[in-house]
Every structure is written in structure tokens, then in C-alpha cells.
Amino acid sequence: MQLRNKILYLTVFFIILLGIIGGFNLWLLQGMMTDNLHVITDQSLPALVAVERIKVAGMEMREQISRFVMLENEMGMLPPESSPELTGIQEKYKAVYDSIQRDLQWLAINEDRLFSEALLSQLEVRAEGMNQTGLQVTEIQEGESISITWDDFAVAEEDFIAVVDEISAVQMEALKAQRNAMLVRTQQLIWIYSAEGILIGFLAVVATDRFYKKTMKRVDAMHKMVAGVEAGKLQVRLQDDQQDEIGQLARAMNQTADYLAKTREALEHTTTELALQLQERQATEALLAEAATHDTLTGLPNRASFFEQFNHAIALADRYQGSMALLFIDMDGLKIINDAFGHDGGDVLIQQVAQRLRKQIRKSDYVARLAGDEFVVILENLQNAEEDVALVCTKLLKMLAEPYDIRGRRIRLTASIGVSIFPEHGCNANELLRKADSAMYQVKNGGKNNYAVYVPRRK
């Protein structure tokens, strides 16, 4: 009897002890998950957002420098420091760089739990390098080489983007490590509960044989639940409503299973959110890539994309000894439209012109917008260059002279087209573009609404 009482007292002691250990483990699990979720929601995700803002701002800095270069190309000379366009570019450039500095300061405050000091130092150095080279582009003096300074800016921007991407990758790896740590700790606690269940069952059998079968049945049910939890079946629950220690443990295990199920749901939700943010980031990068090569008003390829395509077309024509032509199109009288309807009305007309050009040219040809009301068309694989050019120009002039609808009013506008032919008029993009532009001005001076093939000036 004394032995049985000792066994009973020992069993009660172990039940209480194991209950305390189980509660302590639950407390540790809850604290760990709370801390990790706090890091993810309050620090890691804002850090990723800040890094993404820094990257987008860096691309915006490149856009402002591109605007300056385009402005210089349009004007044919460096703009004066007091020009409104240059002032606007410089103010926007400074504002974007200031936003990068604010995000860098925030990251520096939190770098003890987010990033290494070395990575942040690299990012600050790369950001300042890009800023300085960008300022050199906008402050270049007449006679200096803008291409060299532009190349320096491009290299600085590539270094900056590389460091930003490295920081993003480091933070994503940190998030994965936190998630894996939570999963490992959860498995450890499940094994602890398995050991507790087995030990409690063994002590219950030794302590009292009267409840041997019933106790073993209850313990077996607990063991099955633990195995189910290990297999990921968190919906399994113990049906034990007795008020003894085993019943209490069964309810604690049910609560633990409930907590683990909620935790897994929270982890899955967090993983889904991270996946969605990654998709949004990829979509943003795709939009930025599109904006870098296409005109935002018309959707046509922009000046940079045009020169890339034109050089490629020239190389193909030269390799296969073919013929091609460049059409330089300028609308006649756009200033009148801007004066009458404002620049918004002029934008509407530019969009309609772009739509007509896109529909009229062949799929094998190429149309782009250079700037303002200036468009270019590349005609490739010409059999009889002058005849083909005449046919295309006649169709384009007729199509562009049809009425335009601007705010419910039908407006007529014509175009002037200058033509240069490869290889008769040149063998590189700049030369052919310059001669097509010259031919277009011949049309302007001759009455407009016509086309002209470049004719060399007589000496």
C-alpha cells in the first residue's frame, strides 16, 4: 500500500512537473513566435519596403539625368543654368536623392537587427557616387564630353542597384531563416510532448493497475494525436473530459494543437503576403523597364530604343547588302493646336497621330517618337527604295491629313516628311537621321504637307 501510495505521489509529482515543463515550452513557443512575427511585421517588411523605395528612387534619378540628356539633344546645346527645364530637373533630382538619404538613415538606425554595417556603408557610398556623377552630368560645361560623364553615371547606377539587390537578398534569407527556426522549434516541442505523453502513460500504469486499460487507452489516444501533429494533421483533438491529470494534459494538448494550427495559418498568411509583395516588386520592375524604352504619352518606342533598333537595322542591311529608308515626320502647325486647346489638347493630337502611324506601317517596319511632334519610321528590306518610299509617304500624308477629334471638334493638320536612304545617304544612324531632318525642313520651307528625299547641297 505504501509503495502504491509512493508511486501515486510520484506519478502526481511527475504530472505536475511535466505540466510545468509543457507550459514553459508553450510559453517559449509563444514568445519566440511573437518575437519573430514582430520582427517580420514591424521591422523586416518595412525594411524591404524601404530598400525597394531606395531602388525605385535610384531609377528615378536616372530618369531625371535622361531628361537632361534628352533636353540637351533637343536644344542642340547645353541648357543655361537658369533655364526652367534644368532647374526643374535639378530640383526633382535633389528631392529624389533626399528621399534616399531619409530611407538610409532609417535603415542605419535599425541595422543592428536587419543588415550589416558593411552593406549599409556600401549602399551609402554607392548612392553618393551616383548622386555626384549625376550632378556632374547636369553641371557639365560646353565643350566637355557628356558621353563620358553619362557613362560614369551609368556605372555608378549599376553599382548602386547591385548593392540594393544584395541587401534585398540578405533580408529575404533572414526571413527564411526566421521561418525555419520557428518550424524547427515547433517540431522540438512536439517531441517533448510525445515524451511527456509516453512517460505519463508509463507512470499511470505503474501507479495503478485498476485503471490500467483505460489509462493506456487514453495515453494511446494522446500518442496518436502527437503522431498526427507530427504528420501535420493539426485538426485532430483528444476527447477526454475527465478532471484528473491526464484529462488536463489532454486539454492542454488540444490547446497546443489549436495554437499550432493558428500559428501555421499565420505563417502561411505571412508567406503568401511575402509572395504577393515579390510579385508586385517584379511587376514594378517590369513597368520601370517598359518606361525606360517607351514613350509614356503614346506607348511608342522612345528615342533611346529607336537608336538601338536603327543601328541593328543598319547592321543587317549592311551585312546582306540591302536597302532601307528612314522617314522623319514632323506635324505642321502643332503650336496652333497648343495655343487653341492647351498642351493637353496637343497631347491628345500626338496620341492620335501615334495610333495612325502604328496602324499604317507594316509589321516588319518600325515607328518611334523622338520628341514633341517628331516621329520616325524605319522601312526595311526595300526592293526599289525610291518607289517604295514614295508609296509609303503618300499613304502616310493622306492618312495624317484626315481630321482629328479634339474635345469634340474636328481639326485638320498636315505633316512634313523628310527621307534618307541607306546606303546612298549615309552609313550610320546619326548621319541618316540628320539628313532626313534636313530633307524635312526642305518640305517645311517648300509649303509643307509633302515629303522629300534628301538631296545633297551643291557646293
C-alpha positions in Angstrom: 0.0 0.0 0.0 2.8 2.4 0.9 4.5 1.5 -2.3 1.4 2.2 -4.3 1.0 5.5 -2.5 4.5 6.4 -3.2 4.0 5.5 -6.9 0.8 7.5 -6.9 2.5 10.5 -5.2 5.4 10.2 -7.7 3.0 10.0 -10.5 1.2 13.1 -9.3 4.6 14.8 -8.9 5.7 14.0 -12.4 2.4 15.0 -13.9 2.7 18.4 -12.2 6.3 18.7 -13.2 5.7 17.8 -16.8 2.7 20.1 -16.9 5.0 22.9 -15.7 7.6 21.9 -18.3 4.9 21.8 -21.0 3.6 25.2 -20.0 7.1 26.6 -20.1 7.7 25.2 -23.5 4.4 26.6 -24.7 5.4 30.0 -23.2 8.7 29.8 -25.0 7.0 28.9 -28.3 4.5 31.7 -28.0 7.3 34.2 -27.1 9.5 33.0 -29.9 6.7 33.3 -32.5 5.6 36.6 -31.1 9.2 38.0 -31.4 9.7 36.6 -34.9 6.3 37.9 -36.1 7.2 41.2 -34.5 10.5 41.3 -36.4 8.7 40.3 -39.7 5.8 42.7 -39.4 7.4 45.7 -37.6 11.0 45.6 -38.9 11.7 43.2 -41.7 8.8 44.1 -44.0 9.3 47.9 -43.5 13.0 47.4 -44.2 12.2 45.6 -47.5 9.8 48.4 -48.4 12.5 51.0 -47.6 15.0 49.1 -49.7 12.5 48.9 -52.6 11.8 52.6 -52.3 15.6 53.3 -52.5 15.8 51.2 -55.6 12.9 53.0 -57.3 14.3 56.3 -56.3 17.7 55.4 -57.9 15.8 54.6 -61.1 14.0 58.0 -60.8 17.4 59.7 -60.5 18.4 58.0 -63.8 15.2 59.2 -65.3 16.0 62.8 -64.4 19.5 62.6 -65.8 18.0 61.0 -69.0 15.6 64.1 -69.2 18.6 66.4 -69.0 20.5 64.5 -71.8 17.3 64.5 -73.9 16.9 68.2 -73.2 20.4 68.8 -74.4 19.8 66.8 -77.6 16.6 68.6 -78.3 18.2 72.0 -77.9 21.4 71.1 -79.7 23.4 72.7 -76.9 23.8 72.6 -73.1 20.9 74.5 -71.5 21.8 77.5 -69.4 21.8 77.1 -65.6 18.9 79.5 -65.2 16.6 77.6 -67.6 13.3 76.4 -66.1 13.8 72.9 -67.5 17.2 72.5 -66.0 16.1 74.0 -62.7 13.1 71.6 -62.6 15.4 68.6 -63.3 17.9 69.6 -60.6 15.1 70.1 -58.0 13.5 66.8 -58.8 16.9 65.1 -58.7 17.7 66.6 -55.3 14.3 65.7 -53.9 14.7 62.0 -55.0 18.2 61.8 -53.6 16.9 63.4 -50.3 14.3 60.6 -50.1 17.1 58.0 -50.5 19.0 59.7 -47.6 15.9 59.5 -45.3 15.5 55.8 -46.0 19.2 55.2 -45.4 19.0 57.0 -42.1 16.1 54.7 -41.1 18.0 51.6 -42.1 21.1 52.8 -40.2 19.0 53.1 -37.0 17.7 49.5 -37.4 20.8 47.9 -38.9 21.6 46.0 -35.7 18.8 43.6 -36.4 18.4 44.0 -40.1 21.6 44.5 -42.1 25.3 44.5 -41.6 27.0 47.9 -41.2 29.3 47.0 -44.1 26.4 46.5 -46.6 24.7 49.8 -45.4 28.1 51.6 -45.8 28.4 50.2 -49.3 24.9 51.4 -50.1 25.6 54.9 -48.8 28.8 55.1 -50.8 27.1 53.9 -54.0 24.2 56.3 -53.5 26.6 59.2 -53.0 28.7 58.1 -56.0 25.6 58.0 -58.2 24.5 61.4 -56.9 27.9 63.0 -57.6 28.2 61.6 -61.1 24.6 62.7 -61.8 25.4 66.2 -60.7 28.4 66.2 -63.0 26.2 65.4 -65.9 23.8 68.3 -65.2 26.7 70.7 -64.5 28.8 69.8 -67.5 30.3 72.8 -69.3 30.2 73.5 -73.0 32.9 71.6 -74.9 33.2 68.8 -72.4 32.2 65.2 -73.3 28.8 64.4 -72.0 29.1 60.8 -73.1 32.0 60.1 -70.8 30.2 61.7 -67.8 27.0 59.8 -68.8 29.0 56.5 -68.9 30.4 57.3 -65.4 26.8 57.8 -64.1 25.6 54.5 -65.7 28.5 52.6 -63.9 27.6 54.3 -60.6 24.0 53.4 -61.0 24.8 49.8 -61.8 26.9 49.6 -58.6 24.1 51.2 -56.6 21.4 48.8 -57.9 23.7 45.8 -57.3 24.1 46.7 -53.6 20.4 47.3 -53.3 19.7 43.9 -54.8 22.2 42.3 -52.4 20.6 43.9 -49.4 17.2 42.6 -50.6 18.5 39.1 -51.0 20.1 39.2 -47.5 16.9 40.3 -45.9 14.9 37.6 -47.7 17.3 35.0 -46.5 16.9 36.4 -43.0 13.1 36.0 -43.2 13.5 32.4 -44.5 15.9 31.6 -41.6 13.4 33.0 -39.0 10.6 30.9 -40.6 12.8 27.8 -40.5 13.8 28.4 -36.9 10.1 28.6 -35.9 9.4 25.3 -37.7 12.4 23.5 -36.0 11.4 24.8 -32.6 7.8 23.6 -33.1 9.0 20.1 -34.0 11.1 20.0 -30.9 8.2 20.9 -28.7 6.1 18.3 -30.4 8.7 15.7 -29.5 8.8 16.9 -25.9 5.0 16.5 -25.7 5.4 13.0 -27.1 7.9 12.1 -24.4 5.7 13.6 -21.8 2.7 11.5 -23.0 4.7 8.3 -23.0 6.2 8.9 -19.6 2.8 9.8 -18.1 1.3 6.7 -19.6 4.1 4.5 -18.1 3.8 6.1 -14.6 0.0 5.8 -14.7 0.3 2.0 -15.5 2.8 1.5 -12.6 0.8 3.6 -10.2 -2.5 1.9 -10.5 -3.4 -1.3 -12.3 -7.1 -0.8 -11.7 -7.2 1.9 -14.4 -4.6 0.2 -16.5 -6.6 -0.4 -19.6 -8.5 2.8 -19.5 -5.3 4.8 -18.8 -3.5 3.1 -21.6 -6.3 3.8 -24.0 -6.2 7.5 -23.1 -2.4 7.6 -23.4 -2.7 5.8 -26.8 -5.1 8.4 -28.0 -2.6 11.1 -27.0 0.2 9.3 -28.8 -1.9 9.2 -31.9 -2.6 12.9 -31.7 1.1 13.6 -31.3 1.8 11.4 -34.3 -0.9 13.3 -36.2 0.5 16.6 -35.2 4.0 15.5 -36.4 2.4 14.5 -39.7 0.8 17.9 -40.0 -2.7 16.9 -39.0 -3.4 19.7 -36.6 -7.2 19.2 -36.7 -7.0 16.1 -34.5 -8.3 16.6 -30.9 -8.5 14.4 -27.8 -12.0 13.6 -26.5 -11.1 13.4 -22.8 -13.3 15.4 -20.4 -12.1 13.8 -17.1 -10.8 16.1 -14.4 -7.7 14.1 -13.5 -4.2 15.0 -14.6 -4.4 13.1 -17.9 -7.6 14.9 -18.7 -5.9 18.2 -18.0 -3.0 17.2 -20.2 -5.3 16.2 -23.0 -7.0 19.6 -22.9 -3.5 21.3 -22.8 -2.5 19.3 -25.9 -5.8 20.3 -27.6 -5.0 23.9 -26.8 -1.4 23.4 -28.1 -2.8 21.9 -31.3 -5.2 24.9 -31.6 -2.3 27.3 -31.0 -0.1 25.5 -33.5 -2.9 25.5 -36.1 -3.3 29.2 -35.7 0.4 29.7 -35.9 0.7 27.7 -39.0 -2.2 29.7 -40.5 -0.4 32.9 -39.6 2.9 31.6 -41.1 1.1 30.6 -44.3 -0.6 34.0 -44.4 2.8 35.7 -44.0 4.4 33.6 -46.7 1.5 34.4 -49.0 2.0 38.2 -48.3 5.7 37.9 -49.0 5.0 36.1 -52.3 2.5 38.8 -53.3 5.0 41.5 -52.4 7.6 39.8 -54.5 5.1 39.6 -57.5 4.3 43.3 -57.0 8.0 44.1 -57.0 8.6 42.1 -60.2 5.6 43.9 -61.8 7.1 47.2 -60.8 10.4 46.4 -62.2 8.7 45.3 -65.5 6.9 48.7 -65.6 10.1 50.6 -65.0 11.8 48.6 -67.8 8.9 49.5 -70.1 9.1 53.1 -69.1 12.8 53.2 -69.9 12.3 52.2 -73.5 8.9 53.6 -74.4 7.3 57.0 -74.6 4.8 57.4 -71.7 2.4 59.6 -73.8 2.0 57.4 -76.9 3.3 54.0 -75.9 5.7 54.1 -78.9 9.4 53.3 -78.5 11.3 56.3 -77.3 14.5 58.0 -78.7 16.9 55.6 -76.9 15.0 52.5 -78.1 14.9 54.0 -81.7 18.6 54.3 -81.9 19.2 50.8 -80.7 16.7 49.4 -83.3 18.1 51.7 -86.1 21.7 50.6 -85.5 20.5 47.0 -85.6 18.6 47.6 -88.9 21.6 49.3 -90.5 23.9 46.4 -89.5 21.5 43.9 -91.0 21.1 45.9 -94.2 24.9 46.3 -94.5 25.5 42.6 -93.9 23.1 41.5 -96.6 23.7 44.5 -98.9 20.1 45.5 -98.7 18.4 48.9 -98.8 16.4 50.7 -96.1 15.0 54.2 -95.5 14.4 56.5 -92.6 11.3 58.8 -92.6 11.5 61.9 -90.3 7.9 63.1 -89.7 7.0 66.4 -88.2 3.4 67.7 -87.8 2.7 71.1 -89.3 1.2 73.7 -87.0 1.1 71.9 -83.7 1.7 75.2 -82.0 -1.7 76.4 -83.2 -3.3 73.4 -81.5 -1.5 74.1 -78.3 -2.5 77.7 -78.3 -6.1 76.9 -79.0 -6.6 73.8 -76.8 -3.7 74.0 -74.4 -0.9 71.4 -74.1 -3.5 68.8 -73.1 -5.1 69.2 -76.5 -1.8 68.9 -78.1 -1.1 65.7 -76.2 -4.4 64.2 -77.5 -3.4 65.0 -81.1 0.0 63.4 -80.6 -1.7 60.3 -79.3 -4.0 60.1 -82.3 -1.0 60.6 -84.7 0.8 57.7 -83.0 -2.2 55.5 -83.3 -2.5 56.2 -87.0 1.2 55.6 -87.6 1.1 52.3 -85.7 -1.8 51.1 -87.8 -0.5 52.2 -91.2 3.1 50.8 -91.2 3.9 47.2 -92.0 4.7 44.7 -89.2 8.2 44.5 -90.4 8.7 48.3 -90.1 9.4 50.3 -87.0 7.9 53.6 -85.7 9.0 55.6 -82.7 8.5 59.1 -81.2 11.7 61.2 -80.8 10.2 64.2 -79.0 7.3 66.6 -79.2 5.6 66.1 -82.6 8.6 64.4 -84.2 8.2 60.8 -85.3 10.5 58.4 -87.2 9.7 55.4 -89.3 12.3 52.7 -90.3 11.5 51.0 -93.6 13.5 47.8 -94.1 14.0 45.3 -96.9 13.2 47.7 -99.7 13.4 46.3 -103.3 13.1 49.7 -105.1 13.9 52.3 -102.4 12.5 55.5 -104.1 9.4 53.8 -105.4 8.6 52.2 -102.0 9.3 55.4 -100.1 7.0 57.4 -102.5 4.2 54.8 -101.9 4.5 54.8 -98.1 4.9 58.6 -97.8 1.9 59.2 -100.0 -0.2 56.9 -97.8 1.1 58.5 -94.6 0.5 62.0 -95.8 -3.1 61.2 -96.8 -3.8 59.4 -93.5 -2.2 62.1 -91.3 -4.2 64.9 -93.1 -7.5 63.3 -92.2 -9.5 65.3 -89.5 -8.6 64.8 -85.8 -11.1 64.8 -83.0 -10.0 67.2 -80.2 -12.7 67.8 -77.5 -15.5 67.2 -79.9 -14.0 69.5 -82.6 -12.7 68.2 -86.0 -9.3 69.6 -86.6 -7.3 69.2 -89.8 -3.5 69.1 -89.6 -0.8 68.1 -92.1 2.7 66.7 -91.8 6.1 67.2 -93.5 8.2 64.1 -94.1 12.0 64.0 -94.8 13.6 60.8 -96.1 17.1 59.5 -96.1 18.1 56.2 -97.7 20.8 53.6 -96.7 23.4 53.4 -98.0 23.1 56.2 -100.6 22.9 59.0 -97.9 24.9 57.6 -95.1 26.1 54.5 -93.2 25.4 55.4 -89.6 22.3 56.3 -87.6 23.3 59.9 -86.7 24.1 60.8 -90.3 20.9 59.3 -91.8 18.8 61.0 -89.1 20.5 64.4 -89.7 19.9 64.1 -93.5 16.3 63.0 -93.0 15.8 66.0 -90.7 17.3 68.3 -93.4 15.0 66.9 -96.0 12.0 67.5 -93.7 13.0 71.2 -93.4 13.1 71.4 -97.2 9.5 70.3 -97.2 8.6 72.9 -94.5 10.3 75.7 -96.5 8.5 74.5 -99.7 5.0 74.7 -98.4 4.6 71.7 -96.0 2.2 68.7 -96.4 4.6 66.8 -98.6 7.7 64.6 -98.5 11.2 65.0 -99.9 14.1 62.6 -100.3 17.4 64.1 -99.1 19.4 65.9 -101.9 23.0 66.8 -101.2 23.7 70.6 -101.4 25.6 71.9 -104.3 29.0 73.3 -103.4 
